[in-house]
Structure formats: structure tokens, C-alpha cells
Amino acid sequence: MNFSEPTIERFDYVVFGGTGDLARRKLLPSLYRRDADGQLPDGSRIVGAARSAIDRGAYQALVEHSLQEFLGADSLDPASQRRFLDRLYFVSMDAAAERGWDKLSALLNEKSQPTRVFYLATAPELYGAIADNIHNNGLQTTNTRIVLEKPIGHDLTSARAINDRVGAVFSESNIFRIDHYLGKETVQNLLVLRFANALFEPVWQSNAIDHVQITVAETVGVEGRGGYYDHTGALRDMIQNHLLQLLCLVAMEPPSTLDRESVRDEKLKVLRALSPITLPEIATHTVRGQYRAGAVNGKPVPGYLEEKDIGSGSATETFVAVKVEIRNWRWAGVPFYLRSGKRLPDKVSEIVIQFKPVPYWIFPTGSDQAAPNRLVIRVQPNESIRLHLWTKEPGPGGLRLRNVPLNLSFAETFKNDLPDAYERLLMDVVRGNATLFMRRDEVETAWEWVDSILEAWDNSGERPRFYTAGTWGPSESVAMIVRDGRTWFDEPCSGNGAG
Ligand code: BG6
């Protein structure tokens, strides 16, 4: 089944922070891939804007190098690469001040493009000033959109201030708040799995589901982003956006259509139903950790406090586990356990829906006898959906049961490379499709809930617990879930999945 998308019209894409890590690692390679696929209309331009004093040629060379580094020289097609580099322009400017805006205006006004996009891959503190400058320089046409990278602010107050200031210049329908997790194939597939298959809806609630686990684990440390990370931490960097968005897609009611407001209305209802975590629950519902030196995949790595640009004795958390309760009819009594951390043993993002056991077990008893069904949605890598079911092991003699997964592996089924999440989202901005972007009220409601935890952590006066790099976080994370009679599902794709 195929749903057609609106056609893409010629555009100018301005990337503030155009020489930065995100632009080089993700945005420009993603635009290249869309271009190589024939999706960028002739005459579309990409304009890098940054403080560096380089010219267009040097920028093209820098981007060429980034394409090779992040996509691999072998995957680049010479003709596509030439066409893409020809689209690139560069303006050396100070986007939050005055320098360079005259040059950017002259470049943009040279050509009349149906769509203009400003992508702010900068620190969120600059969003307000950049939006004002776009406005004051008369750069908004009828079809001008602004893209804001997460995190939008640092807490609810700063998020509101940014939203107010950008909102004074751009209408909400032209503000695209990006969370790249929403562009991941398996995440979009959650909507299809839940709402295109009649099978799941009757069991998608507290009568049948025991609990849900959402894990986003990374093997990397702070990767040269110490300055940013040390003021952010895992709760703001990952839970406030990526994990809460995943939770929303698992927990939301069916939207009446796929249009942007219907989907976002339903996600918002989930966020509003999150039970705040206050000081008395902090010890039972949250765990924060910080890695110390250890080894990941056999390679020794330094501790967080030894990384570059980390404040001495910093109490920033690099690991968080939270037990989340949703106060509504569908999910009452079904905890959602979220965890995310850096320097864990695997890079894996996964959603586990753990069903309740059958009411009465009539089969011979064995060690795994009561392991209930489990649906495992592997967001990355090796994207797949696995439904663990009991089956009879073939053969004569006694009745032997085996817990085996029905495995829908995306690589095996579809045999094509999955696009990077940014490819989809960058093109959605040009199309004007905001379904996979966050609305102002979603972001602020998520902050409101996160603020309750931040405040309780502050008031508790405790530091994060240490964990050794290469382990699954502090032992308190295991204790948190074991106290409820459950365990983390740490080895999702190995063994037979029982247990
Ligand atoms: C970003 C965070 O939003 O997501 C990073 O700022 C994190 O700290 C990254 O590493 C993870 O994204 P992915 O797509 O690699 O899972």
C-alpha cells in the first residue's frame, strides 16, 4: 500500500551551525542521500552559516570530507556528489548578532524559491536571537519554516522563553521542533503496528500487559561534547525527548487521522497523564548514575570525570532509569521502565512489551514454565519486531515447550538500507508535514514532568551512583525493577528469549 506525499518544491535550506558536529555528521550527509535519490529539485540550494572565516570552496571541501567520513567513500556516487557540492553555499556570520546578515540576505534574495528553511543546529540559547534576526532582516517569505533542534531549553521556564520568542516571529505551523527518534523507521512503524493490525489493540492495555521497558543504550561516552553534556545530563538529553516520545507512541490512544494535530493531540494526553515524581518517590522511581573508567567492547575507556570539558567533581548523570506511571484507564497499574545511558555494553534501542502470564498453566512444569509472551521492538540496530511465543518442540516422547520468537527482521524482509532518521525529517520540513515533529505544548508538558524529577534530585542532595563503563548502569537500576518482581531484558536478541 502506498500513500503519496506532497511533492517537494525548490528550496533554500539554511543551516546555522553549518560547520558543527550535527551538520557534518547527520544533516549534510542526509541531504546528500536525498539528493542522490533524486529528491532535491533542480535549483535548490543549501547554505551553511557559521562563524568560521572560510569561503564557499573551503566549505565545499569540508562537506566533501564529511560525506566521505560519515557515509564512506565507497557509497558516494561521483556525479551525485558533484551535483550536491554545487548546491552548497557558505556565509560567514554571527547569527545571534549582526555580522553577516547582509550577506545572507543578498544570497537568499538572489533567487526566488518557493520554500525557505532555517535549520538551527546551534545552542538553544541562540534560538530567540536568530529568529529575531531572520525577522528583522525581512527573510520570511510565505513559505518559511524554522527547525529547532532539541533540547528546547534547559527546563520549563527556559523552554517557554524560547517558544515565546520564536513564536513571536513564526506561527506555530511553521515551527518544526525536531526529535530525530521520530524519524527512525521502527519508530514510525510503531504507528503502523498498533493501528493497522487489529490483533494488538484488544491486548494493548492493563488487563493483558504487565509492564513496558524502553531502553536506549549507547556505548559512546560524551564524544568531545563535554561542554554541552556536562550542563545537560542524560535526563535532559535523552529522557525528556527521545524516550518520552517513544513512550507516547506506545501509550497513546488511536488518533482519528494521521494529520499532525490528531497525532500530537494524542501524544499530549499521554504526557499530561504522567505521574509527577516527587521527593518521596525519588529513591524508588529513579536512579541516576555516572560512569567511571572501565572497558567497553574490550577497549579501556576513561571515566566521565576524566573526559574533556567536564567540571571537576561534576554531578551530571550519564545514566538514568525511571519508573513511570501513567494515570489513565488504559495504563493504570502498568509501569513503564525507561533507562538510558552512555558507556553501556551495547548500542541498542528497544521497546519491550511484557504481557501477563496465562491465568493457569496446564503444561508440565519446567524452569521457564511461566515466562509470558513478550513483544520486542528493536529500534536499532538490526531493526526488528519479535513476538516471543510458546510452542511445542517437535519430536516424540514427552511434551517439551520452547519459547521462540516470531521474527520480523527489517533487513531480511525488505532487503534495502534503512534511511537515516534525518533524511525523512529534513524532507518533511520542506513538504510542510509536521506530524513527526513536536508541538509547543508537548515539549513544555514533557519539561514540566522532567522538572519534577530535577527538583526532587536537587532537594535530595544525593550524587549520582557510580557505575563501571561497560556495565548496565548502577546496581540500583537492577534493584529498582527487581523490587517490583521484574527484571531488565538485557540480551534481547540472544538465546531463545525465554525468562
Ligand atoms: C542525541 C543526543 O539527541 O541522540 C546524544 O544528544 C545521543 O547524546 C544521540 O548520543 C543518540 O542518537 P542515536 O540516533 O545514535 O541513537
Residues whose N, C-alpha, C, O or C-beta is under 5 A from the ligand:
A	BS01	BG6	D237
